[in-house]
Amino acid sequence: MSYTLIPDSPIHLPCGGTAYHDPNSSAHSYRCEDCGAVPGSIGQSKECSDEVKKYENWAELGGMQWDYTTGKPNHSVGKIHYVITKSS
Protein backbone atom coordinates (compact mmCIF):
# COMPACT_ATOMS: atom_id res chain seq x y z
CA MET A 1 0.00 0.00 0.00
CA SER A 2 1.37 3.41 -0.87
CA TYR A 3 0.33 6.82 0.41
CA THR A 4 0.02 10.06 -1.48
CA LEU A 5 -0.34 13.55 -0.05
CA ILE A 6 -3.52 15.29 -1.19
CA PRO A 7 -2.73 19.02 -0.89
CA ASP A 8 -6.27 20.28 -1.53
CA SER A 9 -7.85 18.20 1.23
CA PRO A 10 -8.10 19.73 4.70
CA ILE A 11 -7.09 17.93 7.88
CA HIS A 12 -9.74 17.95 10.62
CA LEU A 13 -7.87 18.04 13.93
CA PRO A 14 -9.07 16.46 17.21
CA CYS A 15 -8.99 19.90 18.89
CA GLY A 16 -11.68 21.13 16.48
CA GLY A 17 -9.33 23.08 14.21
CA THR A 18 -8.95 22.58 10.47
CA ALA A 19 -5.54 22.58 8.80
CA TYR A 20 -4.98 23.30 5.11
CA HIS A 21 -1.98 22.66 2.90
CA ASP A 22 0.47 25.56 3.15
CA PRO A 23 1.69 26.28 -0.39
CA ASN A 24 4.47 28.49 1.00
CA SER A 25 5.95 25.63 3.01
CA SER A 26 9.04 23.89 1.71
CA ALA A 27 8.10 20.78 3.70
CA HIS A 28 4.61 20.28 2.20
CA SER A 29 3.10 20.91 5.62
CA TYR A 30 -0.37 21.85 6.69
CA ARG A 31 -1.21 24.89 8.83
CA CYS A 32 -4.10 25.18 11.29
CA GLU A 33 -6.64 27.79 10.25
CA ASP A 34 -7.48 28.54 13.91
CA CYS A 35 -4.06 28.94 15.55
CA GLY A 36 -1.61 29.04 12.62
CA ALA A 37 0.48 26.12 13.91
CA VAL A 38 1.71 23.18 11.85
CA PRO A 39 0.06 20.03 13.28
CA GLY A 40 2.62 17.93 15.13
CA SER A 41 5.10 20.79 15.39
CA ILE A 42 6.54 22.42 18.49
CA GLY A 43 4.27 25.39 17.75
CA GLN A 44 1.11 23.34 18.22
CA SER A 45 -0.73 24.18 21.45
CA LYS A 46 -0.57 21.79 24.40
CA GLU A 47 -4.35 21.41 24.30
CA CYS A 48 -4.31 20.21 20.69
CA SER A 49 -1.27 18.00 21.27
CA ASP A 50 -3.04 16.43 24.25
CA GLU A 51 -6.12 15.67 22.10
CA VAL A 52 -3.91 14.02 19.45
CA LYS A 53 -2.09 12.00 22.11
CA LYS A 54 -5.42 10.87 23.61
CA TYR A 55 -6.48 9.27 20.32
CA GLU A 56 -3.00 7.82 19.68
CA ASN A 57 -3.10 6.16 23.10
CA TRP A 58 -6.65 4.97 22.57
CA ALA A 59 -5.71 3.41 19.21
CA GLU A 60 -2.68 1.68 20.78
CA LEU A 61 -5.05 0.10 23.28
CA GLY A 62 -7.30 -1.18 20.48
CA GLY A 63 -9.87 1.60 20.60
CA MET A 64 -10.91 4.23 18.11
CA GLN A 65 -8.36 6.44 16.40
CA TRP A 66 -8.90 9.91 15.02
CA ASP A 67 -9.87 10.11 11.34
CA TYR A 68 -8.33 13.31 9.94
CA THR A 69 -10.46 13.14 6.78
CA THR A 70 -13.83 13.06 8.54
CA GLY A 71 -12.94 14.85 11.76
CA LYS A 72 -14.42 12.04 13.86
CA PRO A 73 -13.14 9.01 15.75
CA ASN A 74 -13.32 5.73 13.83
CA HIS A 75 -12.99 2.07 14.69
CA SER A 76 -9.94 1.31 12.54
CA VAL A 77 -7.03 0.27 14.69
CA GLY A 78 -3.59 1.44 13.70
CA LYS A 79 -1.19 4.33 13.69
CA ILE A 80 -2.49 7.85 13.21
CA HIS A 81 -1.08 9.83 10.29
CA TYR A 82 -0.73 13.61 10.37
CA VAL A 83 -1.28 13.91 6.63
CA ILE A 84 -4.22 13.11 4.44
CA THR A 85 -3.55 9.84 2.66
CA LYS A 86 -5.21 7.63 0.11
CA SER A 87 -4.50 4.18 -1.20
CA SER A 88 -3.37 3.80 -4.77
C-alpha positions, 0 to 999 in steps of 0.5 A, a space after each residue: 500500500 502506498 500513500 500520497 499527499 492530497 494538498 487540496 484536502 483539509 485535515 480535521 484536527 481532534 482539537 476542532 481546528 482545520 488545517 490546510 496545505 500551506 503552499 508556502 511551506 518547503 516541507 509540504 506541511 499543513 497549517 491550522 486555520 485557527 491557531 496558525 500552527 503546523 500540526 505535530 510541530 513544536 508550535 502546536 498548542 498543548 491542548 491540541 497536542 493532548 487531544 492528538 495523544 489521547 487518540 493515539 493512546 486509545 488506538 494503541 489500546 485497540 480503541 478508536 483512532 482519530 480520522 483526519 479526513 472526517 474529523 471524527 473518531 473511527 474504529 480502525 485500529 492502527 497508527 495515526 497519520 498527520 497527513 491526508 492519505 489515500 491508497 493507490 
